[in-house]
């Protein structure tokens, strides 16, 4: 998503493409630093996940994916890998 503040980093995170049935990190945005939530950029995972866990979008993805939901720890491992 692009706004006057720029492109949300979740759109650009290709390593999570397909996870939680999403394009890039579009359905795994809670693990991506600097995502545009609440109309302002958020920080790193450790600082923002408390808010993300309460987010309607996060809960919807978790519910829709059910048994296929990619666990957050696995998503973090994927983006921690180089390149």
N, C-alpha and C positions, 0 to 999 in steps of 0.2 A: 504494500500500500504506500502510495506517495502522497505527501502533503507538503505544505509550505516549509515544513521542518525536514524534509528529505524522505528517503526511502527507508522503511522499517527494516532493520537488519535481519529479521526472520525471513523476509522475502529473498534475501541474498544467500542465506545459509544452505548451500546445496548438499552438504553432507547428511542432512536429515530428510532429503527428498524421499517421499513415500512413507515415511514414518507416520503412524496414526492416520494413514490414508490422505496425507497432505502433500502439497507442492512445496518443495524445499522445506523450510521449517514452519510453514504456515499453520500447521496443527501441532506444533511442538514449541511454540514461541516462548514458553516459560523458561526454557533453558538457555535462551539466547540473550546475551547482554545487550543493553541499549534499545530494547524493543520500545515501540511507541504505544504506550498504554495510558489511558486517561489523558490523552493529548500532550503527553510529555515523555521524554526518553527515560527509561528505567535503568537501573544499575545492573550489576552482576547477579547471577542466580542466587547466591547466598543472601543478598540484600533484598531481592524482590520476590522470592518464592512464596513467602507468607501471604502476600497480596494475590499472587497468581493462583494459589490454592483455593482462594475464595472467589475467583473470577468465574462468571457464568460461562465464558467460552471454554476455559479449562475443564470445568465440570461437564459441559456438553460433550467435548471430545472424549473425556474419560468414559462417559455413559455410552456414547455411540460406538466406541471401539470395544467396550466391554472386555472380553477375554483377549482381544487383539491389541489392547492398549500397550504401547511401548513404554516401559517403565522409565521414569525420569533418570535413574542411575545409568541405564544403558544409553539414553540420549546424551547425557553428560560425558560418558566415556567416548562416544563417537565424536563429539565436537572437540574433545581434548586431544584427539589424535592429530598429528601434524598433517597439514594440507588437505 
